[in-house]
Amino acid sequence: MAKKPAPAIEPEDWSDEEAGFLPPLEPPTPVRDPKDLRPHTRQLTDILRAKFPKRWVGVEIGTLPLRCEDDLFSDFINLGDGLGVRLDYDPNEPDRVLWISAGNRDFGGEPVDFPRDNEACRGLMLTDKETTELLDYLEEEMTG
């Protein structure tokens, strides 16, 4: 007689002890060569390296597999001291950006977000106006 399969355990059902088998979520080592980046990440990296050459640390590239099926995977353009731009990608279409956000992951604060998950801007890069808003936000965060 075949064993009856156990129901899947969803991540929100896991206690801290039960989730202990998962590896800790640590940022990947920053990549400094932009040729291996997804197109949206590469485009923003080029803009940020030109605007903030002394601040640019590298890009932490998100990879699959993820911890659970609902996770997005993200690239983080690191500008040092926790400041940077995160690009969230669709795990089913790894070159399709769903969300672009800038902020400080170490110190919190109010991020600036550019959703790319609605039909009007589905998967599109930032407009010139949004790029200016992003750069102004980052400059303000750097100075104070």
NORNOR-V347383 format. One record per helix or strand of 2 or more residues. SS is the DSSP state (~ for helix, > for strand). FROM is the first residue (numbers start at 0). TO is the last residue. If there is no record, write none. Layout:
BEGIN
ss: (SS:SS)
from: (FROM:FROM)
to: (TO:TO)
END
This chain:
BEGIN
ss: (~:~:~:~:>:>:>:>:>:~)
from: (10:17:33:38:57:72:82:92:107:127)
to: (12:20:35:50:59:77:89:103:114:142)
END
